[in-house]
């Protein structure tokens, strides 16, 4: 397992990582090789064997050298073909998959450790394209408030919960009034300081809404929440600031909430003028970054599709025309079904409309229609944010895509693997069990094509060749084993 940092050094960690953004101008994000190569001091006249030196000049016991591991898979989900294969062998060398194929076609070197998953189903590590590992720093609810260190420690625990549930890759969508601390956490994971999924982070989101002092999202003066823009010039500057701070994709908020008119028709407010939203999407693309638009409905949703926002998030009021346009433009659909069909939605609508109108049936109907539209590529995003949707329970979303979204189990598994990897532009590294990709591998006991809820019961997790969970084979302690 990854060696953990003492809590007392977290302040230095955050400061160092903040000042070391991992931005490469104009290039698409590339998942890092982690942990980085071991660095050893020169002459060692201190205690014990020669240690390794971390990025913050701390020393730690060097990890063992990379090894070769073979996995026997009774069933293996081919996420590219959307089919289940049987009796497969995966050869892992270090962080990468060296070979994969039917038994008898993959040679297992003598002395190689073999992990027997012949009674299980092996799948690529899951990809969640909409998470919030940081809880909102909201002094109105907590008079003490979170410090940056406390907030990041909690985010690290949330990230680890995702990893142990089989989500080896996350696209985190807004740091929830924590500035660019998500960049710090991402870098800490990449450098092996904490356990967590591969993360593509957005830092601060961008909105055009009015300032609301004390609101954790809209108190712009603190410099931690969303960035407010009203002109094209401000919009372009905001995108450049976010990318320069180390974010690798852009979270935009083209719509605010909704309300029903007297006929029960939902009404939505756009937060940006069309030219401002277009300028942000264009600038992000010029810098090699993709955009995700929090778009419920109305003009903000229409403009998000029209100007090519790479992923449409939520989309309560999508129409067939807009979904067809999404397919034509190659945009992704991220419905976040569980998050926006939670019972509190009905509670709020009942309170606001006297029980006459509700959003959930409108959302479910439109989501099912858009998912079924030929050419629309649906991804699995959950919106898990440790306030209403616990991290580590995102297997619920696979079930929702099937039961509420109308997808086949195979299509739902593709949404949560290869489709998500493509949205992140990481399809050459994650999202499938393919030679040359990272050995991000999970396993469940049953067959998720027969029972999609198996995705809620992950028993084995490997990320980059390192085992983080193993409840299926003997010889582990507490269900966790290291490479």
C-alpha positions as CSV (number, residue, x, y, z in Angstrom):
1,X,0.0,0.0,0.0
2,X,1.1,3.6,-0.5
3,X,2.9,5.1,2.4
4,X,0.9,7.8,4.1
5,X,2.0,11.3,5.1
6,X,1.9,12.3,8.7
7,X,-1.0,14.8,9.4
8,X,1.5,17.5,10.5
9,X,3.1,17.8,7.1
10,X,-0.2,18.4,5.2
11,X,0.2,22.2,5.4
12,X,3.6,21.9,3.7
13,X,2.1,19.5,1.2
14,X,-0.7,21.8,0.2
15,X,1.6,24.8,-0.2
16,X,4.2,22.9,-2.3
17,X,1.6,21.4,-4.6
18,X,-0.3,24.6,-5.0
19,X,2.9,26.2,-6.3
20,X,3.6,23.3,-8.7
21,X,0.8,23.2,-11.2
22,X,0.9,20.3,-13.7
23,X,-0.2,22.4,-16.7
24,X,1.1,21.8,-20.2
25,X,-0.2,24.6,-22.5
26,X,-2.4,23.3,-25.3
27,X,-2.1,19.6,-24.6
28,X,-4.8,17.2,-23.6
29,X,-4.4,15.7,-20.1
30,X,-2.4,12.5,-19.8
31,X,-2.8,10.2,-16.8
32,X,0.5,10.1,-14.9
33,X,2.7,7.2,-14.2
34,X,2.6,6.8,-10.5
35,X,4.2,6.5,-8.1
36,X,7.2,8.4,-9.6
37,X,10.6,6.7,-9.9
38,X,12.3,6.2,-6.5
39,X,14.9,8.8,-5.6
40,X,17.6,7.8,-3.1
41,X,20.0,10.0,-1.2
42,X,23.7,9.8,-1.9
43,X,25.8,8.7,1.1
44,X,23.5,7.5,3.9
45,X,24.9,7.7,7.4
46,X,21.5,7.6,9.3
47,X,19.3,4.8,10.6
48,X,18.6,1.7,8.6
49,X,19.0,0.9,4.9
50,X,19.2,3.6,2.3
51,X,15.6,5.1,2.1
52,X,13.8,6.9,-0.7
53,X,13.2,10.6,-0.7
54,X,9.7,12.0,-1.3
55,X,8.8,15.3,-3.1
56,X,8.7,17.2,0.1
57,X,12.2,16.0,1.1
58,X,10.8,13.4,3.6
59,X,12.3,9.9,3.6
60,X,10.4,6.7,3.6
61,X,11.2,3.0,3.2
62,X,11.6,2.3,-0.5
63,X,8.8,0.1,-2.1
64,X,9.8,-3.2,-3.5
65,X,10.7,-3.3,-7.2
66,X,7.9,-3.8,-9.8
67,X,6.8,-7.5,-10.2
68,X,4.9,-9.6,-12.6
69,X,1.5,-10.9,-11.6
70,X,-0.9,-13.1,-13.5
71,X,-4.7,-13.0,-13.1
72,X,-6.9,-15.9,-14.1
73,X,-10.3,-14.5,-14.9
74,X,-13.3,-16.8,-15.1
75,X,-15.3,-14.1,-16.8
76,X,-13.8,-10.9,-18.3
77,X,-15.9,-7.9,-19.5
78,X,-14.6,-6.6,-22.8
79,X,-15.6,-2.9,-22.5
80,X,-14.7,-2.1,-26.1
81,X,-16.9,-4.9,-27.6
82,X,-19.5,-4.8,-24.8
83,X,-19.3,-8.6,-24.3
84,X,-18.3,-11.1,-21.7
85,X,-15.4,-13.3,-22.4
86,X,-14.5,-16.5,-20.4
87,X,-11.4,-18.2,-19.2
88,X,-9.0,-15.3,-19.8
89,X,-5.5,-14.6,-18.4
90,X,-4.1,-11.1,-17.7
91,X,-0.4,-10.7,-17.3
92,X,0.6,-7.5,-15.3
93,X,4.1,-6.2,-15.3
94,X,4.6,-3.3,-13.0
95,X,1.8,-0.8,-13.6
96,X,0.8,-2.0,-17.1
97,X,-1.0,-4.9,-18.7
98,X,1.6,-6.8,-20.6
99,X,-0.7,-9.4,-22.2
100,X,-4.3,-10.5,-22.1
101,X,-6.0,-13.4,-23.8
102,X,-7.6,-16.8,-23.5
103,X,-6.1,-19.5,-21.4
104,X,-3.4,-21.3,-23.3
105,X,-2.5,-18.2,-25.4
106,X,-0.8,-16.2,-22.7
107,X,2.4,-17.6,-21.3
108,X,2.9,-17.2,-17.5
109,X,6.6,-17.0,-16.6
110,X,7.8,-19.5,-14.1
111,X,7.6,-18.2,-10.5
112,X,5.0,-15.6,-11.3
113,X,2.4,-14.9,-8.6
114,X,-1.0,-16.0,-9.8
115,X,-4.2,-14.4,-8.6
116,X,-7.1,-16.9,-9.1
117,X,-10.3,-15.1,-10.0
118,X,-11.6,-18.0,-12.0
119,X,-14.9,-17.9,-10.1
120,X,-15.3,-14.2,-10.5
121,X,-16.0,-11.5,-13.1
122,X,-13.1,-9.2,-13.9
123,X,-13.8,-5.7,-15.3
124,X,-11.8,-2.6,-16.1
125,X,-11.6,-0.2,-13.2
126,X,-14.7,2.0,-13.1
127,X,-14.7,5.6,-14.2
128,X,-17.0,8.2,-12.4
129,X,-17.2,11.3,-14.6
130,X,-18.9,13.5,-12.0
131,X,-17.7,13.5,-8.4
132,X,-17.1,16.1,-5.6
133,X,-14.5,14.6,-3.2
134,X,-14.3,17.9,-1.3
135,X,-17.2,18.7,1.1
136,X,-18.4,22.3,0.9
137,X,-16.6,24.6,3.3
138,X,-19.7,26.4,4.6
139,X,-19.3,28.5,7.7
140,X,-23.0,29.2,7.7
141,X,-23.6,25.5,8.6
142,X,-20.5,25.0,10.7
143,X,-19.4,27.9,12.8
144,X,-16.0,26.5,13.2
145,X,-15.6,26.0,9.4
146,X,-13.1,23.7,7.7
147,X,-9.5,24.6,7.4
148,X,-7.8,23.8,4.1
149,X,-5.9,20.9,5.8
150,X,-9.1,19.4,7.4
151,X,-11.0,19.7,4.2
152,X,-8.2,18.0,2.2
153,X,-7.9,15.2,4.7
154,X,-11.6,14.5,4.4
155,X,-11.4,14.7,0.6
156,X,-8.5,12.1,0.7
157,X,-10.7,9.8,2.7
158,X,-13.6,10.2,0.2
159,X,-11.2,9.5,-2.6
160,X,-10.0,6.3,-1.0
161,X,-13.6,5.2,-0.5
162,X,-14.1,5.6,-4.2
163,X,-11.0,3.5,-4.9
164,X,-12.0,0.7,-2.7
165,X,-15.5,0.6,-4.4
166,X,-13.7,0.0,-7.7
167,X,-13.7,3.5,-9.1
168,X,-10.0,3.8,-10.1
169,X,-10.6,7.0,-12.1
170,X,-12.6,10.1,-11.3
171,X,-13.4,13.4,-13.1
172,X,-13.9,15.7,-10.1
173,X,-16.3,18.5,-11.0
174,X,-15.7,21.6,-8.8
175,X,-13.8,21.7,-5.5
176,X,-16.9,22.9,-3.6
177,X,-15.6,26.2,-2.4
178,X,-12.1,24.8,-1.7
179,X,-10.3,26.8,-4.4
180,X,-7.6,24.6,-6.1
181,X,-7.1,22.2,-3.3
182,X,-8.3,19.5,-5.6
183,X,-5.2,20.1,-7.7
184,X,-3.1,19.5,-4.5
185,X,-4.9,16.3,-3.8
186,X,-4.6,15.0,-7.3
187,X,-0.8,15.7,-7.2
188,X,-0.5,14.0,-3.9
189,X,-2.2,10.8,-5.2
190,X,0.0,10.9,-8.4
191,X,3.1,11.2,-6.2
192,X,2.2,8.2,-4.1
193,X,1.6,10.2,-0.9
194,X,-2.0,9.0,-0.4
195,X,-4.2,6.2,-1.9
196,X,-6.8,7.3,-4.4
197,X,-8.1,7.1,-7.9
198,X,-6.6,8.8,-10.9
199,X,-8.2,12.2,-10.9
200,X,-9.0,14.8,-13.5
201,X,-9.8,17.9,-11.5
202,X,-11.5,21.3,-12.4
203,X,-10.6,23.6,-9.5
204,X,-13.1,26.4,-9.4
205,X,-16.1,26.4,-11.6
206,X,-17.3,29.4,-13.6
207,X,-20.8,31.0,-13.3
208,X,-22.5,34.2,-14.2
209,X,-24.9,34.3,-11.3
210,X,-25.2,37.1,-8.8
211,X,-22.9,37.2,-5.8
212,X,-24.5,35.9,-2.5
213,X,-22.3,36.7,0.5
214,X,-22.1,33.7,2.8
215,X,-23.2,31.2,0.1
216,X,-20.3,28.7,-0.2
217,X,-20.7,28.6,-4.0
218,X,-21.5,32.3,-4.7
219,X,-19.4,34.2,-2.2
220,X,-16.9,35.3,-4.9
221,X,-14.9,37.6,-2.6
222,X,-13.2,34.7,-0.8
223,X,-11.5,33.4,-3.9
224,X,-12.5,29.8,-3.1
225,X,-15.9,29.4,-4.8
226,X,-17.0,29.7,-8.4
227,X,-15.5,32.5,-10.5
228,X,-18.1,35.0,-11.7
229,X,-17.8,36.3,-15.2
230,X,-20.1,38.7,-17.2
231,X,-18.1,39.7,-20.2
232,X,-16.2,37.8,-22.9
233,X,-12.9,39.2,-21.6
234,X,-13.6,38.1,-18.1
235,X,-14.7,34.7,-19.4
236,X,-11.4,34.1,-21.3
237,X,-9.4,35.3,-18.3
238,X,-11.2,32.9,-16.0
239,X,-10.5,29.9,-18.2
240,X,-6.8,30.8,-18.4
241,X,-6.6,31.2,-14.6
242,X,-8.2,27.8,-13.9
243,X,-5.8,26.0,-16.4
244,X,-2.8,27.9,-15.0
245,X,-3.7,26.7,-11.5
246,X,-3.4,23.1,-12.6
247,X,-6.9,22.1,-13.5
248,X,-7.2,19.8,-16.5
249,X,-10.8,20.3,-17.4
250,X,-13.4,23.1,-17.0
251,X,-16.6,23.0,-15.0
252,X,-19.1,25.6,-16.3
253,X,-22.5,26.6,-14.7
254,X,-24.7,27.9,-17.6
255,X,-27.9,27.4,-15.6
256,X,-29.1,28.0,-12.1
257,X,-32.1,26.3,-10.5
258,X,-35.7,25.8,-11.7
259,X,-39.2,26.7,-10.8
260,X,-42.6,25.7,-12.2
261,X,-45.0,28.1,-13.8
262,X,-48.8,27.8,-13.2
263,X,-49.2,25.2,-15.9
264,X,-46.4,23.0,-14.4
265,X,-43.8,23.8,-17.1
266,X,-40.3,24.1,-15.6
267,X,-38.6,27.5,-16.0
268,X,-34.8,27.8,-16.0
269,X,-32.5,30.8,-15.7
270,X,-29.4,31.1,-17.9
271,X,-26.4,32.5,-16.0
272,X,-24.4,33.6,-19.1
273,X,-25.1,35.5,-22.3
274,X,-24.5,33.2,-25.3
275,X,-21.4,34.9,-26.5
276,X,-19.8,34.6,-23.0
277,X,-20.5,30.8,-22.8
278,X,-19.2,30.3,-26.3
279,X,-16.0,32.2,-25.5
280,X,-15.3,30.0,-22.5
281,X,-15.9,26.8,-24.4
282,X,-13.7,28.0,-27.3
283,X,-10.9,29.1,-25.0
284,X,-10.9,25.8,-23.1
285,X,-10.6,23.9,-26.4
286,X,-7.8,26.2,-27.6
287,X,-5.9,25.2,-24.5
288,X,-6.6,21.5,-25.1
289,X,-9.1,21.2,-22.2
290,X,-12.6,19.8,-22.3
291,X,-15.6,21.4,-20.7
292,X,-18.5,20.0,-18.6
293,X,-21.7,22.1,-18.4
294,X,-24.0,22.0,-15.4
295,X,-27.1,22.5,-17.5
296,X,-30.6,21.8,-16.3
297,X,-32.7,23.3,-19.0
298,X,-33.8,26.4,-20.9
299,X,-31.5,28.8,-22.8
300,X,-28.5,27.7,-20.8
301,X,-28.9,24.0,-21.8
302,X,-29.6,24.9,-25.4
303,X,-26.5,27.1,-25.6
304,X,-24.4,24.4,-23.9
305,X,-25.3,22.0,-26.7
306,X,-25.2,24.6,-29.5
307,X,-21.6,25.8,-28.7
308,X,-20.2,22.3,-28.1
309,X,-19.8,21.9,-24.4
310,X,-18.1,18.4,-24.3
311,X,-20.4,16.9,-21.7
312,X,-23.9,17.9,-20.8
313,X,-24.4,17.4,-17.0
314,X,-27.9,16.5,-15.7
315,X,-30.0,17.9,-18.5
316,X,-33.4,17.8,-16.8
317,X,-35.2,19.3,-19.8
318,X,-33.4,17.8,-22.8
319,X,-35.5,17.5,-25.9
320,X,-35.2,15.1,-28.8
321,X,-33.8,18.0,-31.0
322,X,-31.1,18.7,-28.5
323,X,-30.1,15.1,-28.0
324,X,-29.9,14.6,-31.8
325,X,-27.7,17.7,-31.9
326,X,-25.5,16.2,-29.1
327,X,-25.1,13.0,-31.2
328,X,-24.1,15.0,-34.3
329,X,-21.6,17.1,-32.4
330,X,-20.1,14.1,-30.5
331,X,-21.0,15.4,-27.1
332,X,-21.3,13.2,-24.0
333,X,-24.4,12.9,-21.8
334,X,-23.8,12.6,-18.0
335,X,-27.3,12.2,-16.5
336,X,-26.3,11.7,-12.8
337,X,-29.6,9.8,-12.3
338,X,-29.3,8.8,-8.7
339,X,-28.2,12.3,-7.5
340,X,-31.2,14.0,-9.0
341,X,-33.9,11.5,-8.2
342,X,-33.2,11.5,-4.5
343,X,-36.4,11.7,-2.4
344,X,-35.5,15.2,-1.2
345,X,-36.3,16.5,-4.8
346,X,-39.9,15.5,-4.3
347,X,-39.9,17.0,-0.8
348,X,-38.8,20.4,-2.3
349,X,-41.3,20.3,-5.1
350,X,-44.1,19.4,-2.8
351,X,-43.2,22.3,-0.6
352,X,-42.9,24.8,-3.5
353,X,-45.9,23.7,-5.6
354,X,-48.3,22.3,-3.0
355,X,-47.7,18.8,-4.4
356,X,-49.0,19.7,-7.9
357,X,-45.7,19.4,-9.9
358,X,-42.6,17.4,-9.6
359,X,-39.3,17.4,-11.5
360,X,-38.3,13.7,-11.1
361,X,-40.7,12.2,-13.6
362,X,-39.8,14.9,-16.2
363,X,-36.1,14.3,-15.7
364,X,-36.4,10.5,-15.9
365,X,-38.5,10.6,-19.0
366,X,-36.1,13.0,-20.8
367,X,-33.0,11.1,-19.6
368,X,-34.4,7.8,-20.9
369,X,-35.2,9.5,-24.3
370,X,-31.7,11.0,-24.6
371,X,-29.9,7.8,-23.6
372,X,-31.9,6.0,-26.3
373,X,-31.0,8.5,-29.0
374,X,-28.7,6.9,-31.6
375,X,-25.2,8.4,-31.4
376,X,-25.5,9.8,-27.9
377,X,-22.6,8.5,-25.8
378,X,-23.7,8.2,-22.2
379,X,-21.2,8.2,-19.3
380,X,-21.6,7.2,-15.7
381,X,-21.3,10.3,-13.5
382,X,-22.7,10.2,-10.0
383,X,-22.4,13.6,-8.4
384,X,-21.3,11.9,-5.2
385,X,-20.5,14.6,-2.8
386,X,-20.6,13.2,0.8
387,X,-23.7,15.3,1.7
388,X,-26.5,13.3,0.1
389,X,-24.6,10.6,-1.9
390,X,-21.9,8.8,0.0
391,X,-18.6,8.2,-1.6
392,X,-18.0,4.5,-2.2
393,X,-21.7,3.8,-3.1
394,X,-21.5,4.8,-6.7
395,X,-22.4,1.3,-7.9
396,X,-25.9,2.6,-7.4
397,X,-25.5,4.5,-10.7
398,X,-24.9,1.3,-12.8
399,X,-28.3,0.1,-11.5
400,X,-30.0,3.4,-12.2
401,X,-28.7,3.5,-15.8
402,X,-30.4,0.1,-16.3
403,X,-33.6,0.5,-14.3
404,X,-34.3,4.2,-14.8
405,X,-32.2,4.9,-17.9
406,X,-33.3,1.9,-20.0
407,X,-29.7,0.8,-20.8
408,X,-28.7,-2.9,-21.1
409,X,-26.3,-4.0,-18.4
410,X,-23.5,-4.2,-21.0
411,X,-24.1,-0.6,-22.1
412,X,-24.2,0.6,-18.5
413,X,-20.8,-1.1,-17.9
414,X,-19.5,0.6,-21.0
415,X,-20.8,4.0,-19.7
416,X,-18.8,3.4,-16.5
417,X,-15.6,2.3,-18.2
418,X,-14.6,3.0,-21.8
419,X,-17.1,5.8,-22.4
420,X,-15.9,7.7,-19.4
421,X,-12.3,7.1,-20.3
422,X,-13.0,8.6,-23.8
423,X,-14.6,11.7,-22.3
424,X,-11.5,12.2,-20.2
425,X,-9.3,11.6,-23.3
426,X,-7.7,8.7,-21.4
427,X,-9.0,5.8,-23.5
428,X,-5.4,4.8,-24.4
429,X,-4.6,4.3,-20.7
430,X,-7.7,3.3,-18.8
431,X,-11.3,2.1,-19.4
432,X,-10.5,-1.3,-20.8
433,X,-8.4,-4.4,-20.1
434,X,-6.0,-4.0,-23.0
435,X,-2.3,-4.6,-23.5
436,X,-0.3,-1.5,-22.8
437,X,-2.9,0.2,-20.6
438,X,-2.7,0.7,-16.8
439,X,-3.6,-2.4,-14.8
440,X,-6.7,-0.9,-13.4
441,X,-8.8,-4.0,-12.7
442,X,-11.8,-4.8,-10.5
443,X,-13.7,-8.0,-9.8
444,X,-17.1,-9.0,-8.5
445,X,-18.3,-12.5,-7.4
446,X,-21.3,-12.8,-9.8
447,X,-22.1,-11.8,-13.3
448,X,-23.1,-8.1,-13.7
449,X,-24.7,-8.9,-17.1
450,X,-27.2,-11.0,-15.3
451,X,-27.4,-8.8,-12.2
452,X,-26.1,-5.3,-12.6
453,X,-26.2,-4.7,-8.8
454,X,-23.1,-6.8,-8.6
455,X,-21.3,-3.5,-9.3
456,X,-22.3,-2.5,-5.8
457,X,-20.3,-5.4,-4.3
458,X,-16.8,-5.0,-5.6
459,X,-14.4,-7.6,-4.1
460,X,-11.1,-6.9,-5.8
461,X,-9.4,-3.7,-6.8
462,X,-6.1,-3.2,-8.5
463,X,-4.9,0.2,-9.6
464,X,-1.7,0.5,-11.7
465,X,-0.7,-3.1,-10.7
466,X,-1.1,-2.4,-7.0
467,X,-3.8,-4.4,-5.1
468,X,-5.8,-2.2,-2.8
469,X,-8.6,-4.7,-2.0
470,X,-8.8,-8.5,-2.2
471,X,-11.8,-10.2,-0.7
472,X,-11.7,-13.1,-3.1
473,X,-8.4,-14.9,-2.6
474,X,-6.7,-16.2,0.5
475,X,-3.6,-14.7,2.1
476,X,-4.8,-11.2,2.7
477,X,-5.4,-9.3,6.0
478,X,-8.6,-7.3,6.3
479,X,-9.4,-7.7,2.6
480,X,-6.4,-5.5,1.7
481,X,-3.1,-6.6,0.2
482,X,-0.2,-4.8,-1.4
483,X,1.8,-5.7,-4.6
